[in-house]
Amino acid sequence: MSKKDKNQTIEEPQLQDDVHENTEDTNVETISVEEQLQEDLAKEKDKFMRLFAEFENYKKRTAKERIDLFKTASEDVMLSMLPVLDDFERALLHIEDDKEAEELRKGVLLIYNKLLSTLEKKGLTKIEVSQGDVFNADDHEAITQIPAPSDDLKGKIIDVIEKGYKLGDKVIRFPKVVIGQ
């Protein structure tokens, strides 16, 4: 073997080692690329699931809002009809005093009952308040305070000035009351 052959022989094993090292580097790179792809896939799946859940929540929320809107869509109409209802009640109180207007009272009472039943079918309900009930600022609107006629009426409702009404579960007009002091 000449010197040239020895150099070639020595260089050849070095080339084989370099190829072996390159293969290991490629395997390591392939593994890290696969891991990176798996991480990216997991991130994208997580992002998709969050977006999907957010969209489902949005659909539920808008459906609930739509149902609530339908329940209270007639609130403006109901609020505008309440003074008419109050006027009917006042008329009935005054007609009862006049014995000659019995036929008029029957007619007014018929119209009042029809109006009230129609409004009740649409979800309107009276808030029942009577004299002697305990005053609650969350449920009643105090117009004024007067000295209580007796000690047991202190802090309680003395008189109901205006009836309160609910539309479904929502209070659209609080009862206006006078309380004892």
The 8 nearest C-alpha neighbors of each residue, nearest first, counted from 0:
[[1, 4, 2, 5, 3, 8, 6, 7],
 [0, 2, 4, 3, 5, 6, 7, 8],
 [1, 3, 5, 4, 6, 0, 7, 8],
 [2, 4, 6, 1, 5, 7, 0, 8],
 [3, 5, 7, 1, 2, 6, 0, 8],
 [4, 6, 8, 2, 3, 7, 9, 1],
 [7, 5, 9, 3, 8, 4, 10, 2],
 [8, 6, 10, 4, 9, 5, 11, 3],
 [7, 9, 5, 11, 6, 10, 4, 12],
 [8, 10, 6, 7, 11, 12, 5, 13],
 [11, 9, 7, 13, 8, 12, 6, 14],
 [10, 12, 14, 8, 13, 9, 7, 15],
 [13, 11, 15, 14, 10, 9, 16, 8],
 [12, 14, 16, 10, 11, 15, 17, 9],
 [15, 13, 17, 11, 12, 16, 18, 10],
 [14, 16, 12, 18, 13, 17, 19, 11],
 [15, 17, 19, 13, 14, 18, 20, 12],
 [18, 16, 14, 20, 15, 19, 21, 13],
 [17, 19, 21, 15, 20, 16, 22, 14],
 [18, 20, 16, 22, 17, 21, 15, 23],
 [21, 19, 17, 23, 22, 18, 16, 24],
 [22, 20, 24, 18, 23, 19, 25, 17],
 [23, 21, 25, 19, 20, 24, 26, 18],
 [22, 24, 26, 20, 25, 21, 27, 19],
 [25, 23, 21, 27, 22, 26, 28, 20],
 [24, 26, 28, 22, 23, 27, 29, 21],
 [27, 25, 29, 23, 28, 24, 30, 22],
 [28, 26, 24, 30, 29, 25, 23, 31],
 [27, 29, 25, 31, 26, 30, 32, 24],
 [30, 28, 26, 32, 27, 31, 25, 33],
 [29, 31, 33, 27, 28, 32, 26, 34],
 [30, 32, 34, 28, 33, 29, 35, 27],
 [33, 31, 35, 29, 34, 30, 28, 36],
 [34, 32, 36, 30, 35, 31, 29, 37],
 [35, 33, 31, 37, 36, 32, 30, 38],
 [36, 34, 32, 38, 33, 37, 31, 39],
 [35, 37, 33, 39, 34, 38, 40, 32],
 [36, 38, 34, 40, 35, 39, 33, 41],
 [39, 37, 41, 35, 40, 36, 42, 34],
 [38, 40, 36, 42, 41, 37, 35, 43],
 [39, 41, 37, 43, 38, 42, 36, 44],
 [40, 42, 44, 38, 39, 43, 45, 37],
 [43, 41, 39, 45, 40, 44, 46, 38],
 [42, 44, 46, 40, 45, 41, 47, 39],
 [45, 43, 47, 41, 46, 42, 40, 48],
 [46, 44, 42, 48, 43, 47, 41, 49],
 [45, 47, 43, 49, 44, 48, 42, 50],
 [46, 48, 44, 50, 45, 49, 51, 43],
 [47, 49, 51, 45, 50, 46, 52, 44],
 [50, 48, 52, 46, 51, 47, 53, 45],
 [51, 49, 53, 47, 48, 52, 54, 46],
 [50, 52, 48, 54, 49, 53, 47, 55],
 [53, 51, 55, 49, 54, 50, 48, 56],
 [54, 52, 50, 56, 51, 55, 49, 57],
 [53, 55, 57, 51, 56, 52, 50, 58],
 [56, 54, 52, 58, 57, 53, 51, 59],
 [55, 57, 59, 53, 54, 58, 60, 52],
 [56, 58, 54, 60, 55, 59, 61, 53],
 [57, 59, 55, 61, 56, 60, 62, 54],
 [60, 58, 56, 62, 57, 61, 63, 55],
 [59, 61, 57, 63, 62, 58, 56, 64],
 [60, 62, 64, 58, 63, 59, 65, 57],
 [63, 61, 65, 59, 64, 60, 58, 66],
 [64, 62, 66, 60, 65, 61, 59, 67],
 [65, 63, 61, 67, 62, 66, 68, 60],
 [64, 66, 68, 62, 63, 67, 61, 69],
 [65, 67, 63, 69, 68, 64, 70, 62],
 [68, 66, 70, 64, 65, 69, 63, 71],
 [67, 69, 65, 71, 66, 72, 70, 64],
 [68, 70, 72, 66, 67, 71, 65, 73],
 [71, 69, 67, 68, 72, 66, 167, 73],
 [70, 72, 74, 68, 73, 69, 67, 166],
 [73, 71, 69, 68, 74, 70, 75, 67],
 [72, 74, 76, 71, 75, 77, 70, 69],
 [73, 75, 77, 71, 76, 72, 78, 166],
 [76, 74, 78, 77, 73, 79, 72, 71],
 [77, 75, 79, 73, 74, 78, 80, 72],
 [76, 78, 74, 80, 79, 75, 73, 81],
 [79, 77, 75, 81, 80, 76, 74, 171],
 [78, 80, 76, 77, 81, 75, 82, 83],
 [81, 79, 77, 83, 78, 82, 76, 84],
 [80, 82, 84, 83, 78, 79, 85, 77],
 [83, 81, 85, 84, 80, 86, 79, 78],
 [84, 82, 86, 80, 81, 85, 87, 79],
 [83, 85, 81, 87, 82, 86, 80, 88],
 [84, 86, 82, 88, 83, 87, 81, 89],
 [87, 85, 83, 89, 88, 84, 90, 82],
 [86, 88, 90, 84, 85, 89, 91, 111],
 [87, 89, 85, 91, 86, 90, 92, 84],
 [90, 88, 86, 92, 91, 87, 85, 93],
 [91, 89, 87, 93, 92, 88, 94, 86],
 [90, 92, 94, 88, 89, 93, 87, 95],
 [93, 91, 89, 90, 95, 94, 88, 96],
 [92, 94, 90, 95, 91, 96, 89, 97],
 [95, 93, 91, 97, 96, 92, 104, 90],
 [96, 94, 93, 92, 97, 91, 98, 104],
 [95, 97, 94, 93, 98, 92, 100, 91],
 [96, 98, 94, 95, 99, 100, 93, 101],
 [97, 99, 100, 101, 96, 95, 94, 104],
 [100, 98, 97, 101, 102, 103, 94, 96],
 [101, 99, 103, 98, 102, 97, 104, 94],
 [102, 100, 104, 103, 99, 98, 105, 97],
 [103, 101, 105, 104, 100, 106, 99, 107],
 [104, 102, 106, 100, 101, 105, 107, 94],
 [103, 105, 101, 107, 102, 106, 94, 108],
 [104, 106, 108, 102, 103, 107, 109, 101],
 [107, 105, 109, 103, 108, 104, 110, 102],
 [106, 108, 104, 110, 109, 105, 111, 103],
 [109, 107, 111, 105, 106, 110, 104, 112],
 [108, 110, 106, 112, 107, 111, 105, 113],
 [109, 111, 113, 107, 108, 112, 114, 106],
 [112, 110, 108, 114, 113, 109, 107, 115],
 [113, 111, 115, 109, 114, 110, 116, 108],
 [112, 114, 110, 116, 111, 115, 117, 109],
 [115, 113, 117, 111, 112, 116, 110, 118],
 [114, 116, 112, 118, 117, 113, 111, 119],
 [117, 115, 119, 113, 118, 114, 112, 120],
 [118, 116, 114, 120, 119, 115, 113, 121],
 [117, 119, 121, 115, 120, 116, 123, 114],
 [118, 120, 123, 116, 122, 121, 117, 124],
 [121, 119, 117, 118, 122, 116, 123, 115],
 [120, 122, 118, 119, 123, 117, 73, 166],
 [123, 121, 119, 167, 166, 120, 124, 118],
 [122, 124, 119, 166, 118, 165, 121, 167],
 [125, 123, 165, 164, 119, 122, 166, 126],
 [126, 124, 164, 127, 163, 165, 123, 162],
 [125, 127, 163, 164, 128, 124, 165, 162],
 [126, 128, 125, 129, 163, 162, 174, 164],
 [129, 127, 126, 132, 130, 159, 174, 162],
 [130, 128, 132, 131, 127, 159, 156, 158],
 [129, 131, 157, 156, 132, 158, 128, 159],
 [130, 132, 156, 155, 129, 152, 157, 133],
 [133, 131, 156, 155, 130, 129, 134, 128],
 [132, 134, 155, 156, 135, 131, 154, 152],
 [135, 133, 155, 156, 154, 132, 136, 139],
 [134, 136, 137, 138, 139, 133, 140, 155],
 [135, 137, 139, 138, 140, 134, 141, 133],
 [138, 136, 135, 139, 140, 134, 173, 141],
 [139, 137, 135, 136, 173, 140, 174, 134],
 [140, 138, 136, 174, 173, 135, 137, 175],
 [139, 141, 175, 174, 173, 176, 142, 136],
 [142, 140, 176, 143, 175, 177, 139, 178],
 [143, 141, 177, 176, 175, 140, 144, 178],
 [144, 142, 177, 141, 178, 145, 176, 179],
 [145, 143, 178, 179, 177, 180, 146, 142],
 [144, 146, 179, 180, 147, 178, 143, 177],
 [147, 145, 180, 179, 148, 144, 153, 178],
 [146, 148, 179, 149, 180, 153, 152, 145],
 [147, 149, 146, 152, 150, 179, 153, 151],
 [150, 148, 147, 151, 152, 153, 146, 179],
 [149, 151, 152, 153, 147, 148, 179, 180],
 [150, 152, 149, 153, 155, 147, 131, 154],
 [153, 151, 155, 150, 149, 147, 179, 154],
 [154, 152, 179, 180, 155, 147, 150, 151],
 [153, 155, 179, 180, 178, 152, 134, 133],
 [156, 154, 133, 134, 152, 153, 131, 178],
 [155, 157, 178, 131, 130, 132, 134, 158],
 [156, 158, 178, 130, 177, 179, 131, 155],
 [159, 157, 177, 130, 176, 156, 160, 178],
 [160, 158, 176, 161, 175, 177, 162, 129],
 [159, 161, 176, 175, 158, 162, 177, 174],
 [162, 160, 175, 174, 159, 163, 176, 85],
 [163, 161, 174, 175, 164, 159, 160, 126],
 [162, 164, 174, 173, 172, 126, 125, 161],
 [165, 163, 125, 172, 126, 124, 171, 170],
 [166, 164, 170, 124, 171, 169, 123, 167],
 [167, 165, 123, 169, 122, 168, 170, 171],
 [166, 168, 122, 169, 165, 123, 70, 124],
 [167, 169, 166, 165, 170, 122, 70, 124],
 [170, 168, 166, 165, 167, 171, 71, 164],
 [169, 171, 165, 172, 164, 166, 173, 168],
 [170, 172, 165, 164, 169, 166, 173, 78],
 [173, 171, 163, 164, 170, 174, 165, 78],
 [172, 174, 163, 139, 140, 175, 170, 164],
 [163, 173, 175, 162, 139, 161, 140, 176],
 [176, 174, 140, 161, 160, 141, 142, 159],
 [175, 177, 159, 141, 160, 158, 142, 140],
 [178, 176, 158, 143, 157, 142, 144, 141],
 [179, 177, 156, 144, 157, 155, 154, 176],
 [180, 178, 147, 153, 145, 154, 146, 144],
 [179, 146, 153, 147, 145, 154, 144, 178]]
